[in-house]
Amino acid sequence: VTIADFTERELVMRIERRLPPAPPWLLVGIGDDAAVVEPERNRVEVLSVDALVEGIHFDRAFVPPDAIGHRALAVNLSDLAAMGAAPRLALLSLALPSALPIADFDAIVDGFAGLAGRHRTHVVGGNLTRSPGPLVIDVTIVGTSKRRQALTRDGARPGDELFVSGTIGAAAAGLRMLEMRARLATADAAQDAGNRAHRETGDASAASVSPGVERCIERYLRPQPRVRLGTLLARNRAASACIDLSDGLADGTHQIAQASRVGIQLDAQKLPIDPGARAWFEARGLDPVIESICAGDDYELLVAVGPRTRSRLAAVARHGDLPLTHIGVCTESRAVTIRREAVGGVTEEAVPSGYSHFRAAEGSSLDEARSASEHVEGPRSR
Amino acid sequence: VTIADFTERELVMRIERRLPPAPPWLLVGIGDDAAVVEPERNRVEVLSVDALVEGIHFDRAFVPPDAIGHRALAVNLSDLAAMGAAPRLALLSLALPSALPIADFDAIVDGFAGLAGRHRTHVVGGNLTRSPGPLVIDVTIVGTSKRRQALTRDGARPGDELFVSGTIGAAAAGLRMLEMRARLATADAAQDAGNRAHRETGDASAASVSPGVERCIERYLRPQPRVRLGTLLARNRAASACIDLSDGLADGTHQIAQASRVGIQLDAQKLPIDPGARAWFEARGLDPVIESICAGDDYELLVAVGPRTRSRLAAVARHGDLPLTHIGVCTESRAVTIRREAVGGVTEEAVPSGYSHFRAAEGSSLDEARSASEHVEGPRSR
């Protein structure tokens, strides 16, 4: 049974059934030409839109439908978190292949509605259309912030310290684990069709038994946007600049540096790389630092903190439930670099500056990382 | 030169260059994690999202890129018009095939920005991503309305008169004209490849010389949303219910009837069918009434008016620049019918109830009309 067996109205009703009762500020909800909402008093509004496109941002072969719905909202919630805004409402626009099973449709909506409920984000409207190609899920989110408390990227000053929440690298490792499992499953299926040889060794067992594998996969599939941390940072006026790591730590540092007109020096030894991800990358001969900073999908917050507000950050850290790790400093120089201890001394390399062409932009994290690594400048020993 | 030759940042800058200076209420614009806006005082907010998908809502073979951008915003402005809301801001989310020429990208944005400027709608943010399939343009719009002035679909009462703005059917005819031209051009090209026979007669000449053809095509390509009419209706409290005709008059009457729990009786003889469209349909043996009410893309407003507010509607009509035509009445009975004069007397038929399955839903106007006609009940003579 696919969505083609249902009318648009029936599909809309399946969405409505998965939503909580309308809040009092929602004056006109789903079902009219547009939604009508009462604005929140004494607040400014924070708006963002983000799209997930099948084949670019997710692969239905190994991303279950509830995770597609979850991630589509998570990327938007993460944008609000980076602004220090409290989420309020969302609009959900779906372009769906006719062959999409109705169970997958329901699961996408469940994943979306579940995360929305946990962050008190009401779905006030949306759009359903067919797609002759990929599944596209486009989400607009609106949140609120007190005046002059919105966190931007452009307030960092030389001397400000840089912190990152949680850990990095897990989502990137999780994506690769899923890709590897999918390849092995395909290879197994192909072999099964011929002769039933044993392929229970090597990568397959490594993927299924390594500690932290399931955590990495979960971080990729169902990222937890740092909404509470963002609002705590904003209310405490603890940050001079903030960005989320949807495009990776390397990209985030460049964005803050460019917007704030500062340089940034990261310290590789301090990076809170997820232990499972680190082990997994090392086991494959990959550099955990480069893999972790170039990959996206972490949805942690990168925060610049001025010397006078360090105590406020400490207060935020005490009230929050996430570690905040000191990873670098903003500098007068406009260079964005990373210091690493190496054989023979400390090196300072340019942080990869991100993808350059739209051909590779907005691709999966791995595409971005590969593209980014073409632009790494050579290490400068000193 | 295609978009693949540019970075995402360069493409964003090309969009920004096509936008007017930021209004004072835009506190943080394009370039941060989200936009921050100051709400308008003493207003409620009206939000809508709509997507145009290549191959479903438009065909790049005969819809020029500026018209794609124009239409993507027009459908959203029309939703606000139907609510009586004044547009304020938009978010533009584009999923783009890598092979899209950069000139087409610029033209899409020009078409969008041009219409936005004429309706004082500021683009505060958006999203760019690649698409492995069709071009998808997803637009979120936010407008404002005074409290208790938003026009909904559910306020019509038995005895209320129904009016429609402007004319209907032109966009449906325009789409067919464009499709026919495209088919003929393809056939010509195929013939040219073999022998150069003359094919300058028949449909081709009819399509190019009939009066009103260019007007119909323009109505399809660059619909003018009835924003001014909608806000006038709202301010004058002239309407008991309102909807836009994006999905056609037949669908609009059903939507108002269902939401308001009334019946509706349309009078076929009163329908303001565009003369060029009527002539074109008749020349092809098609019923102009059925073609005009089943097709979408007109973006006129369908308005129910109570007996005590007829004079307010007259005032709106005087101040507006569009004719408002009386086309029917709301009834106690829940039937939605259309009266027609026929040989042997007056007939009253059920109004086609619209497409039933998502397979055909949200397709091109013609798909909808064809699907809808499967559900037409037989005419009831009386």
Chai-1 contact restraints between the chains, C-beta under 6 A:
chainA,res_idxA,chainB,res_idxB,connection_type,confidence,min_distance_angstrom,max_distance_angstrom,comment,restraint_id
A,I3,B,F358,contact,1.0,0.0,6.0,A-B,restraint_1
A,A4,B,F358,contact,1.0,0.0,6.0,A-B,restraint_2
A,A4,B,R359,contact,1.0,0.0,6.0,A-B,restraint_3
A,F6,B,F358,contact,1.0,0.0,6.0,A-B,restraint_4
A,T7,B,S356,contact,1.0,0.0,6.0,A-B,restraint_5
A,E8,B,F358,contact,1.0,0.0,6.0,A-B,restraint_6
A,E8,B,A361,contact,1.0,0.0,6.0,A-B,restraint_7
A,V28,B,T152,contact,1.0,0.0,6.0,A-B,restraint_8
A,D32,B,T152,contact,1.0,0.0,6.0,A-B,restraint_9
A,D32,B,R153,contact,1.0,0.0,6.0,A-B,restraint_10
A,D33,B,D79,contact,1.0,0.0,6.0,A-B,restraint_11
A,D33,B,A82,contact,1.0,0.0,6.0,A-B,restraint_12
A,D33,B,M83,contact,1.0,0.0,6.0,A-B,restraint_13
A,A34,B,V46,contact,1.0,0.0,6.0,A-B,restraint_14
A,A34,B,L47,contact,1.0,0.0,6.0,A-B,restraint_15
A,A34,B,S48,contact,1.0,0.0,6.0,A-B,restraint_16
A,A34,B,D79,contact,1.0,0.0,6.0,A-B,restraint_17
A,A34,B,M83,contact,1.0,0.0,6.0,A-B,restraint_18
A,A35,B,L47,contact,1.0,0.0,6.0,A-B,restraint_19
A,V36,B,V44,contact,1.0,0.0,6.0,A-B,restraint_20
A,V36,B,V46,contact,1.0,0.0,6.0,A-B,restraint_21
A,V36,B,A150,contact,1.0,0.0,6.0,A-B,restraint_22
A,V37,B,E45,contact,1.0,0.0,6.0,A-B,restraint_23
A,E38,B,V44,contact,1.0,0.0,6.0,A-B,restraint_24
A,P39,B,P39,contact,1.0,0.0,6.0,A-B,restraint_25
A,P39,B,E45,contact,1.0,0.0,6.0,A-B,restraint_26
A,V44,B,V36,contact,1.0,0.0,6.0,A-B,restraint_27
A,V44,B,E38,contact,1.0,0.0,6.0,A-B,restraint_28
A,E45,B,V37,contact,1.0,0.0,6.0,A-B,restraint_29
A,E45,B,P39,contact,1.0,0.0,6.0,A-B,restraint_30
A,V46,B,A34,contact,1.0,0.0,6.0,A-B,restraint_31
A,V46,B,V36,contact,1.0,0.0,6.0,A-B,restraint_32
A,L47,B,A34,contact,1.0,0.0,6.0,A-B,restraint_33
A,L47,B,A35,contact,1.0,0.0,6.0,A-B,restraint_34
A,S48,B,A34,contact,1.0,0.0,6.0,A-B,restraint_35
A,V49,B,L91,contact,1.0,0.0,6.0,A-B,restraint_36
A,V49,B,S93,contact,1.0,0.0,6.0,A-B,restraint_37
A,V49,B,N127,contact,1.0,0.0,6.0,A-B,restraint_38
A,V49,B,T140,contact,1.0,0.0,6.0,A-B,restraint_39
A,D50,B,N127,contact,1.0,0.0,6.0,A-B,restraint_40
A,A51,B,S93,contact,1.0,0.0,6.0,A-B,restraint_41
A,A51,B,A95,contact,1.0,0.0,6.0,A-B,restraint_42
A,A51,B,N127,contact,1.0,0.0,6.0,A-B,restraint_43
A,A51,B,T129,contact,1.0,0.0,6.0,A-B,restraint_44
A,V53,B,A95,contact,1.0,0.0,6.0,A-B,restraint_45
A,V53,B,T129,contact,1.0,0.0,6.0,A-B,restraint_46
A,V53,B,S131,contact,1.0,0.0,6.0,A-B,restraint_47
A,G55,B,P132,contact,1.0,0.0,6.0,A-B,restraint_48
A,I56,B,R130,contact,1.0,0.0,6.0,A-B,restraint_49
A,D79,B,D33,contact,1.0,0.0,6.0,A-B,restraint_50
A,D79,B,A34,contact,1.0,0.0,6.0,A-B,restraint_51
A,A82,B,D33,contact,1.0,0.0,6.0,A-B,restraint_52
A,M83,B,D33,contact,1.0,0.0,6.0,A-B,restraint_53
A,M83,B,A34,contact,1.0,0.0,6.0,A-B,restraint_54
A,L91,B,V49,contact,1.0,0.0,6.0,A-B,restraint_55
A,L91,B,T140,contact,1.0,0.0,6.0,A-B,restraint_56
A,S93,B,V49,contact,1.0,0.0,6.0,A-B,restraint_57
A,S93,B,A51,contact,1.0,0.0,6.0,A-B,restraint_58
A,S93,B,D138,contact,1.0,0.0,6.0,A-B,restraint_59
A,A95,B,A51,contact,1.0,0.0,6.0,A-B,restraint_60
A,A95,B,V53,contact,1.0,0.0,6.0,A-B,restraint_61
A,A95,B,V136,contact,1.0,0.0,6.0,A-B,restraint_62
A,S98,B,R359,contact,1.0,0.0,6.0,A-B,restraint_63
A,N127,B,V49,contact,1.0,0.0,6.0,A-B,restraint_64
A,N127,B,D50,contact,1.0,0.0,6.0,A-B,restraint_65
A,N127,B,A51,contact,1.0,0.0,6.0,A-B,restraint_66
A,T129,B,A51,contact,1.0,0.0,6.0,A-B,restraint_67
A,T129,B,V53,contact,1.0,0.0,6.0,A-B,restraint_68
A,T129,B,E362,contact,1.0,0.0,6.0,A-B,restraint_69
A,R130,B,I56,contact,1.0,0.0,6.0,A-B,restraint_70
A,R130,B,E362,contact,1.0,0.0,6.0,A-B,restraint_71
A,S131,B,V53,contact,1.0,0.0,6.0,A-B,restraint_72
A,P132,B,G55,contact,1.0,0.0,6.0,A-B,restraint_73
A,P132,B,P134,contact,1.0,0.0,6.0,A-B,restraint_74
A,G133,B,G133,contact,1.0,0.0,6.0,A-B,restraint_75
A,G133,B,P134,contact,1.0,0.0,6.0,A-B,restraint_76
A,P134,B,P132,contact,1.0,0.0,6.0,A-B,restraint_77
A,P134,B,G133,contact,1.0,0.0,6.0,A-B,restraint_78
A,V136,B,A95,contact,1.0,0.0,6.0,A-B,restraint_79
A,V136,B,V136,contact,1.0,0.0,6.0,A-B,restraint_80
A,D138,B,S93,contact,1.0,0.0,6.0,A-B,restraint_81
A,D138,B,D138,contact,1.0,0.0,6.0,A-B,restraint_82
A,T140,B,V49,contact,1.0,0.0,6.0,A-B,restraint_83
A,T140,B,L91,contact,1.0,0.0,6.0,A-B,restraint_84
A,T140,B,T140,contact,1.0,0.0,6.0,A-B,restraint_85
A,A150,B,V36,contact,1.0,0.0,6.0,A-B,restraint_86
A,T152,B,V28,contact,1.0,0.0,6.0,A-B,restraint_87
A,T152,B,D32,contact,1.0,0.0,6.0,A-B,restraint_88
A,R153,B,D32,contact,1.0,0.0,6.0,A-B,restraint_89
A,S356,B,T7,contact,1.0,0.0,6.0,A-B,restraint_90
A,F358,B,I3,contact,1.0,0.0,6.0,A-B,restraint_91
A,F358,B,A4,contact,1.0,0.0,6.0,A-B,restraint_92
A,F358,B,F6,contact,1.0,0.0,6.0,A-B,restraint_93
A,F358,B,E8,contact,1.0,0.0,6.0,A-B,restraint_94
A,R359,B,A4,contact,1.0,0.0,6.0,A-B,restraint_95
A,R359,B,S98,contact,1.0,0.0,6.0,A-B,restraint_96
A,A361,B,E8,contact,1.0,0.0,6.0,A-B,restraint_97
A,E362,B,T129,contact,1.0,0.0,6.0,A-B,restraint_98
A,E362,B,R130,contact,1.0,0.0,6.0,A-B,restraint_99
